[in-house]
């Protein structure tokens, strides 16, 4: 099993809205990918401009396949 915690920062305004929208869309699609055990996006409780995507994959092959999908690229 592979767990990734990926952080990104987005300022207020359009950048914030676009980043959150993209992260939620990626989360929804990624959950259906083979080998995805868990996939979610979180906003920091202490810094409203910081997000984390938490991913759990069955194995490296599943993660590699996910990384090659159009929505991830």
CHARMM-style PDB file with segment names, atoms N, HN, CA, C and O in Angstrom:
ATOM      1  N   UNK     1       0.842  -1.169   0.000  1.00  0.00      PROA
ATOM      2  CA  UNK     1       0.000   0.000   0.000  1.00  0.00      PROA
ATOM      3  C   UNK     1       0.893   1.240   0.000  1.00  0.00      PROA
ATOM      4  O   UNK     1       1.940   1.273   0.647  1.00  0.00      PROA
ATOM      5  N   UNK     2       0.453   2.260  -0.744  1.00  0.00      PROA
ATOM      6  HN  UNK     2      -0.398   2.233  -1.269  1.00  0.00      PROA
ATOM      7  CA  UNK     2       1.192   3.521  -0.861  1.00  0.00      PROA
ATOM      8  C   UNK     2       0.284   4.662  -0.425  1.00  0.00      PROA
ATOM      9  O   UNK     2      -0.852   4.771  -0.886  1.00  0.00      PROA
ATOM     10  N   UNK     3       0.785   5.507   0.461  1.00  0.00      PROA
ATOM     11  HN  UNK     3       1.708   5.419   0.835  1.00  0.00      PROA
ATOM     12  CA  UNK     3       0.021   6.677   0.924  1.00  0.00      PROA
ATOM     13  C   UNK     3       0.795   7.926   0.536  1.00  0.00      PROA
ATOM     14  O   UNK     3       1.994   8.036   0.791  1.00  0.00      PROA
ATOM     15  N   UNK     4       0.090   8.864  -0.082  1.00  0.00      PROA
ATOM     16  HN  UNK     4      -0.885   8.775  -0.289  1.00  0.00      PROA
ATOM     17  CA  UNK     4       0.675  10.149  -0.458  1.00  0.00      PROA
ATOM     18  C   UNK     4      -0.123  11.268   0.181  1.00  0.00      PROA
ATOM     19  O   UNK     4      -1.353  11.228   0.196  1.00  0.00      PROA
ATOM     20  N   UNK     5       0.559  12.252   0.700  1.00  0.00      PROA
ATOM     21  HN  UNK     5       1.559  12.285   0.688  1.00  0.00      PROA
ATOM     22  CA  UNK     5      -0.064  13.479   1.180  1.00  0.00      PROA
ATOM     23  C   UNK     5       0.539  14.613   0.364  1.00  0.00      PROA
ATOM     24  O   UNK     5       1.707  14.960   0.541  1.00  0.00      PROA
ATOM     25  N   UNK     6      -0.258  15.188  -0.528  1.00  0.00      PROA
ATOM     26  HN  UNK     6      -1.207  14.906  -0.671  1.00  0.00      PROA
ATOM     27  CA  UNK     6       0.212  16.221  -1.445  1.00  0.00      PROA
ATOM     28  C   UNK     6      -0.401  17.556  -1.053  1.00  0.00      PROA
ATOM     29  O   UNK     6      -1.623  17.688  -0.993  1.00  0.00      PROA
ATOM     30  N   UNK     7       0.435  18.534  -0.788  1.00  0.00      PROA
ATOM     31  HN  UNK     7       1.428  18.426  -0.836  1.00  0.00      PROA
ATOM     32  CA  UNK     7      -0.025  19.842  -0.358  1.00  0.00      PROA
ATOM     33  C   UNK     7       0.072  20.845  -1.497  1.00  0.00      PROA
ATOM     34  O   UNK     7       0.991  20.785  -2.315  1.00  0.00      PROA
ATOM     35  N   UNK     8      -0.886  21.770  -1.544  1.00  0.00      PROA
ATOM     36  HN  UNK     8      -1.632  21.819  -0.880  1.00  0.00      PROA
ATOM     37  CA  UNK     8      -0.790  22.883  -2.476  1.00  0.00      PROA
ATOM     38  C   UNK     8      -1.399  24.115  -1.834  1.00  0.00      PROA
ATOM     39  O   UNK     8      -2.191  24.024  -0.896  1.00  0.00      PROA
ATOM     40  N   UNK     9      -1.013  25.262  -2.359  1.00  0.00      PROA
ATOM     41  HN  UNK     9      -0.370  25.335  -3.121  1.00  0.00      PROA
ATOM     42  CA  UNK     9      -1.460  26.530  -1.802  1.00  0.00      PROA
ATOM     43  C   UNK     9      -2.188  27.321  -2.883  1.00  0.00      PROA
ATOM     44  O   UNK     9      -1.759  27.344  -4.036  1.00  0.00      PROA
ATOM     45  N   UNK    10      -3.276  27.961  -2.513  1.00  0.00      PROA
ATOM     46  HN  UNK    10      -3.625  27.942  -1.575  1.00  0.00      PROA
ATOM     47  CA  UNK    10      -4.029  28.801  -3.431  1.00  0.00      PROA
ATOM     48  C   UNK    10      -4.506  30.038  -2.681  1.00  0.00      PROA
ATOM     49  O   UNK    10      -5.069  29.936  -1.591  1.00  0.00      PROA
ATOM     50  N   UNK    11      -4.279  31.187  -3.265  1.00  0.00      PROA
ATOM     51  HN  UNK    11      -3.822  31.270  -4.151  1.00  0.00      PROA
ATOM     52  CA  UNK    11      -4.706  32.429  -2.624  1.00  0.00      PROA
ATOM     53  C   UNK    11      -6.206  32.623  -2.806  1.00  0.00      PROA
ATOM     54  O   UNK    11      -6.853  31.887  -3.552  1.00  0.00      PROA
ATOM     55  N   UNK    12      -6.738  33.597  -2.135  1.00  0.00      PROA
ATOM     56  HN  UNK    12      -6.213  34.195  -1.530  1.00  0.00      PROA
ATOM     57  CA  UNK    12      -8.168  33.896  -2.255  1.00  0.00      PROA
ATOM     58  C   UNK    12      -8.514  34.328  -3.671  1.00  0.00      PROA
ATOM     59  O   UNK    12      -7.635  34.614  -4.484  1.00  0.00      PROA
ATOM     60  N   UNK    13      -9.782  34.369  -3.944  1.00  0.00      PROA
ATOM     61  HN  UNK    13     -10.497  34.136  -3.284  1.00  0.00      PROA
ATOM     62  CA  UNK    13     -10.246  34.826  -5.247  1.00  0.00      PROA
ATOM     63  C   UNK    13     -10.359  33.685  -6.242  1.00  0.00      PROA
ATOM     64  O   UNK    13     -10.610  32.538  -5.873  1.00  0.00      PROA
ATOM     65  N   UNK    14     -10.169  34.018  -7.504  1.00  0.00      PROA
ATOM     66  HN  UNK    14      -9.965  34.950  -7.804  1.00  0.00      PROA
ATOM     67  CA  UNK    14     -10.349  33.037  -8.571  1.00  0.00      PROA
ATOM     68  C   UNK    14      -9.370  31.881  -8.467  1.00  0.00      PROA
ATOM     69  O   UNK    14      -9.749  30.739  -8.729  1.00  0.00      PROA
ATOM     70  N   UNK    15      -8.113  32.141  -8.090  1.00  0.00      PROA
ATOM     71  HN  UNK    15      -7.805  33.068  -7.877  1.00  0.00      PROA
ATOM     72  CA  UNK    15      -7.136  31.060  -7.977  1.00  0.00      PROA
ATOM     73  C   UNK    15      -7.589  30.039  -6.940  1.00  0.00      PROA
ATOM     74  O   UNK    15      -7.475  28.832  -7.157  1.00  0.00      PROA
ATOM     75  N   UNK    16      -8.095  30.518  -5.831  1.00  0.00      PROA
ATOM     76  HN  UNK    16      -8.188  31.498  -5.654  1.00  0.00      PROA
ATOM     77  CA  UNK    16      -8.582  29.647  -4.771  1.00  0.00      PROA
ATOM     78  C   UNK    16      -9.744  28.793  -5.272  1.00  0.00      PROA
ATOM     79  O   UNK    16      -9.737  27.573  -5.105  1.00  0.00      PROA
ATOM     80  N   UNK    17     -10.738  29.428  -5.884  1.00  0.00      PROA
ATOM     81  HN  UNK    17     -10.744  30.419  -6.020  1.00  0.00      PROA
ATOM     82  CA  UNK    17     -11.908  28.712  -6.384  1.00  0.00      PROA
ATOM     83  C   UNK    17     -11.530  27.689  -7.448  1.00  0.00      PROA
ATOM     84  O   UNK    17     -12.021  26.561  -7.433  1.00  0.00      PROA
ATOM     85  N   UNK    18     -10.656  28.084  -8.370  1.00  0.00      PROA
ATOM     86  HN  UNK    18     -10.257  29.000  -8.382  1.00  0.00      PROA
ATOM     87  CA  UNK    18     -10.233  27.176  -9.438  1.00  0.00      PROA
ATOM     88  C   UNK    18      -9.459  25.984  -8.881  1.00  0.00      PROA
ATOM     89  O   UNK    18      -9.661  24.852  -9.321  1.00  0.00      PROA
ATOM     90  N   UNK    19      -8.576  26.234  -7.916  1.00  0.00      PROA
ATOM     91  HN  UNK    19      -8.413  27.154  -7.559  1.00  0.00      PROA
ATOM     92  CA  UNK    19      -7.780  25.156  -7.326  1.00  0.00      PROA
ATOM     93  C   UNK    19      -8.669  24.171  -6.580  1.00  0.00      PROA
ATOM     94  O   UNK    19      -8.501  22.959  -6.707  1.00  0.00      PROA
ATOM     95  N   UNK    20      -9.602  24.683  -5.812  1.00  0.00      PROA
ATOM     96  HN  UNK    20      -9.739  25.668  -5.709  1.00  0.00      PROA
ATOM     97  CA  UNK    20     -10.498  23.809  -5.066  1.00  0.00      PROA
ATOM     98  C   UNK    20     -11.389  23.008  -6.014  1.00  0.00      PROA
ATOM     99  O   UNK    20     -11.595  21.812  -5.810  1.00  0.00      PROA
ATOM    100  N   UNK    21     -11.907  23.651  -7.026  1.00  0.00      PROA
ATOM    101  HN  UNK    21     -11.740  24.623  -7.192  1.00  0.00      PROA
ATOM    102  CA  UNK    21     -12.756  22.971  -8.015  1.00  0.00      PROA
ATOM    103  C   UNK    21     -11.971  21.852  -8.710  1.00  0.00      PROA
ATOM    104  O   UNK    21     -12.495  20.753  -8.891  1.00  0.00      PROA
ATOM    105  N   UNK    22     -10.733  22.121  -9.097  1.00  0.00      PROA
ATOM    106  HN  UNK    22     -10.307  23.014  -8.950  1.00  0.00      PROA
ATOM    107  CA  UNK    22      -9.903  21.112  -9.761  1.00  0.00      PROA
ATOM    108  C   UNK    22      -9.578  19.957  -8.815  1.00  0.00      PROA
ATOM    109  O   UNK    22      -9.589  18.797  -9.228  1.00  0.00      PROA
ATOM    110  N   UNK    23      -9.293  20.263  -7.564  1.00  0.00      PROA
ATOM    111  HN  UNK    23      -9.284  21.205  -7.229  1.00  0.00      PROA
ATOM    112  CA  UNK    23      -8.967  19.212  -6.590  1.00  0.00      PROA
ATOM    113  C   UNK    23     -10.169  18.310  -6.330  1.00  0.00      PROA
ATOM    114  O   UNK    23     -10.020  17.092  -6.228  1.00  0.00      PROA
ATOM    115  N   UNK    24     -11.350  18.894  -6.224  1.00  0.00      PROA
ATOM    116  HN  UNK    24     -11.471  19.884  -6.308  1.00  0.00      PROA
ATOM    117  CA  UNK    24     -12.556  18.096  -5.993  1.00  0.00      PROA
ATOM    118  C   UNK    24     -12.869  17.231  -7.213  1.00  0.00      PROA
ATOM    119  O   UNK    24     -13.233  16.065  -7.062  1.00  0.00      PROA
ATOM    120  N   UNK    25     -12.733  17.780  -8.407  1.00  0.00      PROA
ATOM    121  HN  UNK    25     -12.437  18.727  -8.530  1.00  0.00      PROA
ATOM    122  CA  UNK    25     -12.975  17.008  -9.629  1.00  0.00      PROA
ATOM    123  C   UNK    25     -11.986  15.848  -9.742  1.00  0.00      PROA
ATOM    124  O   UNK    25     -12.369  14.736 -10.108  1.00  0.00      PROA
ATOM    125  N   UNK    26     -10.713  16.108  -9.428  1.00  0.00      PROA
ATOM    126  HN  UNK    26     -10.403  17.012  -9.132  1.00  0.00      PROA
ATOM    127  CA  UNK    26      -9.711  15.046  -9.476  1.00  0.00      PROA
ATOM    128  C   UNK    26     -10.020  13.970  -8.445  1.00  0.00      PROA
ATOM    129  O   UNK    26      -9.868  12.780  -8.721  1.00  0.00      PROA
ATOM    130  N   UNK    27     -10.448  14.379  -7.274  1.00  0.00      PROA
ATOM    131  HN  UNK    27     -10.572  15.346  -7.050  1.00  0.00      PROA
ATOM    132  CA  UNK    27     -10.803  13.426  -6.223  1.00  0.00      PROA
ATOM    133  C   UNK    27     -11.937  12.513  -6.675  1.00  0.00      PROA
ATOM    134  O   UNK    27     -11.863  11.295  -6.512  1.00  0.00      PROA
ATOM    135  N   UNK    28     -12.975  13.099  -7.237  1.00  0.00      PROA
ATOM    136  HN  UNK    28     -13.036  14.089  -7.368  1.00  0.00      PROA
ATOM    137  CA  UNK    28     -14.128  12.307  -7.675  1.00  0.00      PROA
ATOM    138  C   UNK    28     -13.736  11.277  -8.730  1.00  0.00      PROA
ATOM    139  O   UNK    28     -14.158  10.123  -8.653  1.00  0.00      PROA
ATOM    140  N   UNK    29     -12.935  11.679  -9.713  1.00  0.00      PROA
ATOM    141  HN  UNK    29     -12.592  12.616  -9.776  1.00  0.00      PROA
ATOM    142  CA  UNK    29     -12.536  10.760 -10.773  1.00  0.00      PROA
ATOM    143  C   UNK    29     -11.550   9.709 -10.260  1.00  0.00      PROA
ATOM    144  O   UNK    29     -11.627   8.541 -10.639  1.00  0.00      PROA
ATOM    145  N   UNK    30     -10.637  10.126  -9.407  1.00  0.00      PROA
ATOM    146  HN  UNK    30     -10.575  11.075  -9.098  1.00  0.00      PROA
ATOM    147  CA  UNK    30      -9.586   9.226  -8.931  1.00  0.00      PROA
ATOM    148  C   UNK    30     -10.132   8.084  -8.098  1.00  0.00      PROA
ATOM    149  O   UNK    30      -9.571   6.988  -8.105  1.00  0.00      PROA
ATOM    150  N   UNK    31     -11.208   8.322  -7.387  1.00  0.00      PROA
ATOM    151  HN  UNK    31     -11.663   9.212  -7.381  1.00  0.00      PROA
ATOM    152  CA  UNK    31     -11.798   7.269  -6.555  1.00  0.00      PROA
ATOM    153  C   UNK    31     -12.247   6.065  -7.374  1.00  0.00      PROA
ATOM    154  O   UNK    31     -12.356   4.961  -6.841  1.00  0.00      PROA
ATOM    155  N   UNK    32     -12.507   6.265  -8.661  1.00  0.00      PROA
ATOM    156  HN  UNK    32     -12.418   7.162  -9.094  1.00  0.00      PROA
ATOM    157  CA  UNK    32     -12.951   5.153  -9.517  1.00  0.00      PROA
ATOM    158  C   UNK    32     -11.791   4.427 -10.187  1.00  0.00      PROA
ATOM    159  O   UNK    32     -12.004   3.407 -10.843  1.00  0.00      PROA
ATOM    160  N   UNK    33     -10.577   4.928 -10.036  1.00  0.00      PROA
ATOM    161  HN  UNK    33     -10.404   5.756  -9.503  1.00  0.00      PROA
ATOM    162  CA  UNK    33      -9.425   4.291 -10.677  1.00  0.00      PROA
ATOM    163  C   UNK    33      -9.069   2.974  -9.984  1.00  0.00      PROA
ATOM    164  O   UNK    33      -9.154   2.855  -8.762  1.00  0.00      PROA
ATOM    165  N   UNK    34      -8.675   2.002 -10.780  1.00  0.00      PROA
ATOM    166  HN  UNK    34      -8.606   2.098 -11.773  1.00  0.00      PROA
ATOM    167  CA  UNK    34      -8.279   0.697 -10.239  1.00  0.00      PROA
ATOM    168  C   UNK    34      -7.148   0.872  -9.232  1.00  0.00      PROA
ATOM    169  O   UNK    34      -6.183   1.592  -9.488  1.00  0.00      PROA
ATOM    170  N   UNK    35      -7.275   0.219  -8.102  1.00  0.00      PROA
ATOM    171  HN  UNK    35      -8.059  -0.365  -7.894  1.00  0.00      PROA
ATOM    172  CA  UNK    35      -6.234   0.264  -7.083  1.00  0.00      PROA
ATOM    173  C   UNK    35      -6.345   1.418  -6.107  1.00  0.00      PROA
ATOM    174  O   UNK    35      -5.546   1.510  -5.175  1.00  0.00      PROA
ATOM    175  N   UNK    36      -7.326   2.309  -6.297  1.00  0.00      PROA
ATOM    176  HN  UNK    36      -7.976   2.234  -7.054  1.00  0.00      PROA
ATOM    177  CA  UNK    36      -7.519   3.425  -5.374  1.00  0.00      PROA
ATOM    178  C   UNK    36      -8.233   2.912  -4.130  1.00  0.00      PROA
ATOM    179  O   UNK    36      -9.357   2.414  -4.204  1.00  0.00      PROA
ATOM    180  N   UNK    37      -7.577   3.040  -3.009  1.00  0.00      PROA
ATOM    181  HN  UNK    37      -6.665   3.444  -2.949  1.00  0.00      PROA
ATOM    182  CA  UNK    37      -8.170   2.638  -1.727  1.00  0.00      PROA
ATOM    183  C   UNK    37      -8.878   3.828  -1.083  1.00  0.00      PROA
ATOM    184  O   UNK    37      -9.968   3.683  -0.531  1.00  0.00      PROA
ATOM    185  N   UNK    38      -8.259   4.994  -1.156  1.00  0.00      PROA
ATOM    186  HN  UNK    38      -7.373   5.112  -1.605  1.00  0.00      PROA
ATOM    187  CA  UNK    38      -8.853   6.220  -0.616  1.00  0.00      PROA
ATOM    188  C   UNK    38      -8.254   7.412  -1.334  1.00  0.00      PROA
ATOM    189  O   UNK    38      -7.099   7.385  -1.760  1.00  0.00      PROA
ATOM    190  N   UNK    39      -9.056   8.459  -1.462  1.00  0.00      PROA
ATOM    191  HN  UNK    39      -9.994   8.481  -1.116  1.00  0.00      PROA
ATOM    192  CA  UNK    39      -8.606   9.680  -2.139  1.00  0.00      PROA
ATOM    193  C   UNK    39      -9.508  10.807  -1.652  1.00  0.00      PROA
ATOM    194  O   UNK    39     -10.725  10.738  -1.827  1.00  0.00      PROA
ATOM    195  N   UNK    40      -8.937  11.840  -1.047  1.00  0.00      PROA
ATOM    196  HN  UNK    40      -7.949  11.896  -0.905  1.00  0.00      PROA
ATOM    197  CA  UNK    40      -9.751  12.929  -0.536  1.00  0.00      PROA
ATOM    198  C   UNK    40      -8.937  14.215  -0.507  1.00  0.00      PROA
ATOM    199  O   UNK    40      -7.706  14.186  -0.540  1.00  0.00      PROA
ATOM    200  N   UNK    41      -9.629  15.328  -0.447  1.00  0.00      PROA
ATOM    201  HN  UNK    41     -10.628  15.352  -0.420  1.00  0.00      PROA
ATOM    202  CA  UNK    41      -8.983  16.641  -0.357  1.00  0.00      PROA
ATOM    203  C   UNK    41      -9.431  17.304   0.935  1.00  0.00      PROA
ATOM    204  O   UNK    41     -10.599  17.225   1.315  1.00  0.00      PROA
ATOM    205  N   UNK    42      -8.487  17.961   1.606  1.00  0.00      PROA
ATOM    206  HN  UNK    42      -7.538  18.025   1.297  1.00  0.00      PROA
ATOM    207  CA  UNK    42      -8.749  18.624   2.885  1.00  0.00      PROA
ATOM    208  C   UNK    42      -8.210  20.050   2.844  1.00  0.00      PROA
ATOM    209  O   UNK    42      -7.220  20.330   2.169  1.00  0.00      PROA
ATOM    210  N   UNK    43      -8.869  20.946   3.570  1.00  0.00      PROA
ATOM    211  HN  UNK    43      -9.674  20.719   4.119  1.00  0.00      PROA
ATOM    212  CA  UNK    43      -8.394  22.307   3.733  1.00  0.00      PROA
ATOM    213  C   UNK    43      -7.821  22.447   5.135  1.00  0.00      PROA
ATOM    214  O   UNK    43      -8.389  21.936   6.100  1.00  0.00      PROA
ATOM    215  N   UNK    44      -6.708  23.132   5.243  1.00  0.00      PROA
ATOM    216  HN  UNK    44      -6.246  23.547   4.460  1.00  0.00      PROA
ATOM    217  CA  UNK    44      -6.076  23.342   6.540  1.00  0.00      PROA
ATOM    218  C   UNK    44      -6.997  24.114   7.483  1.00  0.00      PROA
ATOM    219  O   UNK    44      -7.681  25.051   7.069  1.00  0.00      PROA
ATOM    220  N   UNK    45      -7.007  23.717   8.739  1.00  0.00      PROA
ATOM    221  HN  UNK    45      -6.452  22.956   9.076  1.00  0.00      PROA
ATOM    222  CA  UNK    45      -7.789  24.417   9.753  1.00  0.00      PROA
ATOM    223  C   UNK    45      -7.076  25.673  10.252  1.00  0.00      PROA
ATOM    224  O   UNK    45      -7.691  26.529  10.887  1.00  0.00      PROA
ATOM    225  N   UNK    46      -5.788  25.780   9.965  1.00  0.00      PROA
ATOM    226  HN  UNK    46      -5.288  25.085   9.449  1.00  0.00      PROA
ATOM    227  CA  UNK    46      -5.018  26.922  10.460  1.00  0.00      PROA
ATOM    228  C   UNK    46      -4.587  27.882   9.358  1.00  0.00      PROA
ATOM    229  O   UNK    46      -4.238  29.030   9.632  1.00  0.00      PROA
ATOM    230  N   UNK    47      -4.611  27.412   8.105  1.00  0.00      PROA
ATOM    231  HN  UNK    47      -4.895  26.479   7.882  1.00  0.00      PROA
ATOM    232  CA  UNK    47      -4.240  28.265   6.967  1.00  0.00      PROA
ATOM    233  C   UNK    47      -5.232  28.003   5.838  1.00  0.00      PROA
ATOM    234  O   UNK    47      -5.152  26.974   5.167  1.00  0.00      PROA
ATOM    235  N   UNK    48      -6.146  28.910   5.631  1.00  0.00      PROA
ATOM    236  HN  UNK    48      -6.211  29.746   6.176  1.00  0.00      PROA
ATOM    237  CA  UNK    48      -7.226  28.695   4.669  1.00  0.00      PROA
ATOM    238  C   UNK    48      -6.748  28.605   3.225  1.00  0.00      PROA
ATOM    239  O   UNK    48      -7.516  28.204   2.351  1.00  0.00      PROA
ATOM    240  N   UNK    49      -5.497  28.969   2.956  1.00  0.00      PROA
ATOM    241  HN  UNK    49      -4.873  29.295   3.666  1.00  0.00      PROA
ATOM    242  CA  UNK    49      -4.973  28.903   1.596  1.00  0.00      PROA
ATOM    243  C   UNK    49      -4.205  27.610   1.311  1.00  0.00      PROA
ATOM    244  O   UNK    49      -3.644  27.456   0.226  1.00  0.00      PROA
ATOM    245  N   UNK    50      -4.173  26.685   2.267  1.00  0.00      PROA
ATOM    246  HN  UNK    50      -4.629  26.811   3.148  1.00  0.00      PROA
ATOM    247  CA  UNK    50      -3.420  25.440   2.108  1.00  0.00      PROA
ATOM    248  C   UNK    50      -4.380  24.255   2.071  1.00  0.00      PROA
ATOM    249  O   UNK    50      -5.278  24.128   2.903  1.00  0.00      PROA
ATOM    250  N   UNK    51      -4.162  23.395   1.080  1.00  0.00      PROA
ATOM    251  HN  UNK    51      -3.432  23.498   0.404  1.00  0.00      PROA
ATOM    252  CA  UNK    51      -4.960  22.188   0.896  1.00  0.00      PROA
ATOM    253  C   UNK    51      -4.051  20.969   0.901  1.00  0.00      PROA
ATOM    254  O   UNK    51      -2.851  21.072   0.648  1.00  0.00      PROA
ATOM    255  N   UNK    52      -4.636  19.818   1.190  1.00  0.00      PROA
ATOM    256  HN  UNK    52      -5.611  19.734   1.395  1.00  0.00      PROA
ATOM    257  CA  UNK    52      -3.906  18.555   1.103  1.00  0.00      PROA
ATOM    258  C   UNK    52      -4.789  17.534   0.387  1.00  0.00      PROA
ATOM    259  O   UNK    52      -5.969  17.377   0.702  1.00  0.00      PROA
ATOM    260  N   UNK    53      -4.195  16.852  -0.571  1.00  0.00      PROA
ATOM    261  HN  UNK    53      -3.236  16.979  -0.827  1.00  0.00      PROA
ATOM    262  CA  UNK    53      -4.846  15.698  -1.174  1.00  0.00      PROA
ATOM    263  C   UNK    53      -4.178  14.476  -0.561  1.00  0.00      PROA
ATOM    264  O   UNK    53      -2.959  14.315  -0.635  1.00  0.00      PROA
ATOM    265  N   UNK    54      -4.987  13.624   0.042  1.00  0.00      PROA
ATOM    266  HN  UNK    54      -5.976  13.754   0.102  1.00  0.00      PROA
ATOM    267  CA  UNK    54      -4.500  12.402   0.688  1.00  0.00      PROA
ATOM    268  C   UNK    54      -4.925  11.225  -0.183  1.00  0.00      PROA
ATOM    269  O   UNK    54      -6.114  10.996  -0.401  1.00  0.00      PROA
ATOM    270  N   UNK    55      -3.939  10.487  -0.676  1.00  0.00      PROA
ATOM    271  HN  UNK    55      -2.973  10.674  -0.498  1.00  0.00      PROA
ATOM    272  CA  UNK    55      -4.199   9.368  -1.579  1.00  0.00      PROA
ATOM    273  C   UNK    55      -3.676   8.078  -0.971  1.00  0.00      PROA
ATOM    274  O   UNK    55      -2.617   8.070  -0.343  1.00  0.00      PROA
ATOM    275  N   UNK    56      -4.405   6.997  -1.153  1.00  0.00      PROA
ATOM    276  HN  UNK    56      -5.265   7.003  -1.663  1.00  0.00      PROA
ATOM    277  CA  UNK    56      -3.941   5.673  -0.762  1.00  0.00      PROA
ATOM    278  C   UNK    56      -4.156   4.742  -1.941  1.00  0.00      PROA
ATOM    279  O   UNK    56      -5.271   4.609  -2.445  1.00  0.00      PROA
ATOM    280  N   UNK    57      -3.081   4.097  -2.376  1.00  0.00      PROA
ATOM    281  HN  UNK    57      -2.176   4.205  -1.966  1.00  0.00      PROA
ATOM    282  CA  UNK    57      -3.095   3.215  -3.547  1.00  0.00      PROA
ATOM    283  C   UNK    57      -2.663   1.816  -3.153  1.00  0.00      PROA
ATOM    284  O   UNK    57      -1.859   1.637  -2.238  1.00  0.00      PROA
ATOM    285  N   UNK    58      -3.196   0.839  -3.842  1.00  0.00      PROA
ATOM    286  HN  UNK    58      -3.849   0.985  -4.586  1.00  0.00      PROA
ATOM    287  CA  UNK    58      -2.889  -0.565  -3.547  1.00  0.00      PROA
ATOM    288  C   UNK    58      -1.433  -0.890  -3.815  1.00  0.00      PROA
ATOM    289  O   UNK    58      -0.819  -1.659  -3.075  1.00  0.00      PROA
ATOM    290  N   UNK    59      -0.874  -0.305  -4.878  1.00  0.00      PROA
ATOM    291  HN  UNK    59      -1.374   0.319  -5.479  1.00  0.00      PROA
ATOM    292  CA  UNK    59       0.503  -0.625  -5.262  1.00  0.00      PROA
ATOM    293  C   UNK    59       1.032   0.429  -6.230  1.00  0.00      PROA
ATOM    294  O   UNK    59       0.298   1.321  -6.653  1.00  0.00      PROA
ATOM    295  N   UNK    60       2.309   0.317  -6.573  1.00  0.00      PROA
ATOM    296  HN  UNK    60       2.905  -0.408  -6.229  1.00  0.00      PROA
ATOM    297  CA  UNK    60       2.945   1.295  -7.453  1.00  0.00      PROA
ATOM    298  C   UNK    60       2.333   1.282  -8.850  1.00  0.00      PROA
ATOM    299  O   UNK    60       2.211   2.334  -9.479  1.00  0.00      PROA
ATOM    300  N   UNK    61       1.949   0.115  -9.340  1.00  0.00      PROA
ATOM    301  HN  UNK    61       2.048  -0.739  -8.830  1.00  0.00      PROA
ATOM    302  CA  UNK    61       1.345   0.036 -10.673  1.00  0.00      PROA
ATOM    303  C   UNK    61       0.040   0.830 -10.729  1.00  0.00      PROA
ATOM    304  O   UNK    61      -0.231   1.501 -11.724  1.00  0.00      PROA
ATOM    305  N   UNK    62      -0.760   0.761  -9.685  1.00  0.00      PROA
ATOM    306  HN  UNK    62      -0.540   0.215  -8.876  1.00  0.00      PROA
ATOM    307  CA  UNK    62      -2.010   1.518  -9.628  1.00  0.00      PROA
ATOM    308  C   UNK    62      -1.741   3.021  -9.596  1.00  0.00      PROA
ATOM    309  O   UNK    62      -2.420   3.792 -10.273  1.00  0.00      PROA
ATOM    310  N   UNK    63      -0.766   3.425  -8.821  1.00  0.00      PROA
ATOM    311  HN  UNK    63      -0.215   2.798  -8.270  1.00  0.00      PROA
ATOM    312  CA  UNK    63      -0.405   4.841  -8.741  1.00  0.00      PROA
ATOM    313  C   UNK    63       0.122   5.336 -10.082  1.00  0.00      PROA
ATOM    314  O   UNK    63      -0.227   6.431 -10.521  1.00  0.00      PROA
ATOM    315  N   UNK    64       0.962   4.535 -10.733  1.00  0.00      PROA
ATOM    316  HN  UNK    64       1.246   3.645 -10.376  1.00  0.00      PROA
ATOM    317  CA  UNK    64       1.501   4.911 -12.046  1.00  0.00      PROA
ATOM    318  C   UNK    64       0.389   5.067 -13.077  1.00  0.00      PROA
ATOM    319  O   UNK    64       0.404   6.005 -13.874  1.00  0.00      PROA
ATOM    320  N   UNK    65      -0.575   4.147 -13.061  1.00  0.00      PROA
ATOM    321  HN  UNK    65      -0.586   3.385 -12.413  1.00  0.00      PROA
ATOM    322  CA  UNK    65      -1.696   4.232 -14.003  1.00  0.00      PROA
ATOM    323  C   UNK    65      -2.511   5.495 -13.737  1.00  0.00      PROA
ATOM    324  O   UNK    65      -2.920   6.175 -14.678  1.00  0.00      PROA
ATOM    325  N   UNK    66      -2.748   5.809 -12.481  1.00  0.00      PROA
ATOM    326  HN  UNK    66      -2.416   5.256 -11.717  1.00  0.00      PROA
ATOM    327  CA  UNK    66      -3.472   7.030 -12.106  1.00  0.00      PROA
ATOM    328  C   UNK    66      -2.731   8.263 -12.612  1.00  0.00      PROA
ATOM    329  O   UNK    66      -3.347   9.176 -13.161  1.00  0.00      PROA
ATOM    330  N   UNK    67      -1.427   8.293 -12.432  1.00  0.00      PROA
ATOM    331  HN  UNK    67      -0.927   7.551 -11.986  1.00  0.00      PROA
ATOM    332  CA  UNK    67      -0.615   9.452 -12.834  1.00  0.00      PROA
ATOM    333  C   UNK    67      -0.626   9.663 -14.346  1.00  0.00      PROA
ATOM    334  O   UNK    67      -0.303  10.754 -14.817  1.00  0.00      PROA
ATOM    335  N   UNK    68      -0.988   8.648 -15.105  1.00  0.00      PROA
ATOM    336  HN  UNK    68      -1.251   7.762 -14.722  1.00  0.00      PROA
ATOM    337  CA  UNK    68      -1.014   8.753 -16.571  1.00  0.00      PROA
ATOM    338  C   UNK    68      -2.399   9.128 -17.119  1.00  0.00      PROA
ATOM    339  O   UNK    68      -2.555   9.298 -18.328  1.00  0.00      PROA
ATOM    340  N   UNK    69      -3.399   9.257 -16.245  1.00  0.00      PROA
ATOM    341  HN  UNK    69      -3.271   9.118 -15.262  1.00  0.00      PROA
ATOM    342  CA  UNK    69      -4.747   9.577 -16.716  1.00  0.00      PROA
ATOM    343  C   UNK    69      -4.833  11.039 -17.156  1.00  0.00      PROA
ATOM    344  O   UNK    69      -4.107  11.889 -16.639  1.00  0.00      PROA
ATOM    345  N   UNK    70      -5.717  11.329 -18.107  1.00  0.00      PROA
ATOM    346  HN  UNK    70      -6.307  10.638 -18.526  1.00  0.00      PROA
ATOM    347  CA  UNK    70      -5.847  12.721 -18.589  1.00  0.00      PROA
ATOM    348  C   UNK    70      -6.197  13.707 -17.481  1.00  0.00      PROA
ATOM    349  O   UNK    70      -5.692  14.830 -17.477  1.00  0.00      PROA
ATOM    350  N   UNK    71      -7.046  13.310 -16.547  1.00  0.00      PROA
ATOM    351  HN  UNK    71      -7.456  12.398 -16.550  1.00  0.00      PROA
ATOM    352  CA  UNK    71      -7.440  14.250 -15.486  1.00  0.00      PROA
ATOM    353  C   UNK    71      -6.283  14.577 -14.548  1.00  0.00      PROA
ATOM    354  O   UNK    71      -6.235  15.673 -13.988  1.00  0.00      PROA
ATOM    355  N   UNK    72      -5.355  13.648 -14.369  1.00  0.00      PROA
ATOM    356  HN  UNK    72      -5.394  12.758 -14.823  1.00  0.00      PROA
ATOM    357  CA  UNK    72      -4.219  13.923 -13.495  1.00  0.00      PROA
ATOM    358  C   UNK    72      -3.173  14.759 -14.222  1.00  0.00      PROA
ATOM    359  O   UNK    72      -2.613  15.703 -13.664  1.00  0.00      PROA
ATOM    360  N   UNK    73      -2.921  14.396 -15.471  1.00  0.00      PROA
ATOM    361  HN  UNK    73      -3.376  13.629 -15.924  1.00  0.00      PROA
ATOM    362  CA  UNK    73      -1.909  15.116 -16.257  1.00  0.00      PROA
ATOM    363  C   UNK    73      -2.331  16.565 -16.433  1.00  0.00      PROA
ATOM    364  OT1 UNK    73      -1.618  17.343 -17.065  1.00  0.00      PROA
TER     365      UNK     73
END
